[in-house]
């Protein structure tokens, strides 16, 4: 990240998408065009299981984050609340659940780390 301005995940990613990973889990995939943008997000201090848990209101111990540098992808999975097809489900395919993560403002590059 070359600018001093803090940027969002969505500004650095080529694509951010969410989907069901079965009726009880959802997955968010973040794709990047460059190694620089991948590292700016994958190595950022804000991309932790605790941060994802707060953002999606789930238990941090249930959040899984995979960093895949060879293909410039970050994959995040966590329990789906509510479960797919439940009476309170308003997004049957979890297709809109990526939005809060897209809007996550990242620390500047000089503050990166998996902390």
C-alpha angles and dihedrals in degrees: 000000000000101000125082088220113100111242136199128246089248093055092055099039127081090211136002115189138167130204144159118281091193126314094296103042138049130201132207119201122198117195126194134196096206137040089232094058091043092054093044089062105027093050096038118124090230096060099085135127089251092054093049090047091054093045094051099029096239134127111280091223089063096053118100124195123189120191111200108184096172090066097025095240135134114199122194126187131182140155115292113239114222102023117247112280094010120142091260096045110122098169108046095187098034087237096144100043094096093072099087090051092046089057095047109125112224131215116255116271093260089064099054127132138113093255 
